[in-house]
Amino acid sequence: MTRQLTLLLLEDEALVRMAMADMLEDLGHVSSEAGKIADARRRLESTSFDVLIADINLPDGSGIEFVSEIQNDHPEMAIIIASGYEGSRARDEDFICLPKPYDEQMLADALELALHQARQRRPPSGRGS
C-alpha cells in the first residue's frame, strides 16, 4: 500500500482505539477516532474517509447496523469490522472482519483486503484511470 489513507476508527474502548491509531500511524496513515456511533456520524458529516474500522458492540448501538448504513451512504468506503467475538455475523456481510486481538501486520492485511473489496463494489466511472 503506497498512498496515505484517512481512516475513521469507531471503538468504544479508549486504549484499543489509541493502540489502533498508533499502529495506523506506524503504517503511514491518518486516523480520526470515535467512541460512539453518534461521534462517528458527526465526523462523517465533515470529513471524507477511505476506510471505516468499527467495533460491533458500541454504547449507543450496533456496529453492524451502522456499517450497513455506511455501505448505503458511502459505497466507496472500505469497511473493516474489528471484533473479539468468534462466529460474529461480520463474516457473512460485505466487509472484512479483523479478529481481536490483532497486530500491525494483521491490520495492514485487513486494510489491503478491505480496499480491494471496496474497489470491486464501485461502479465503473467511465473515465480512464
Disulfide bonds with the S-S distance in Angstrom:
none
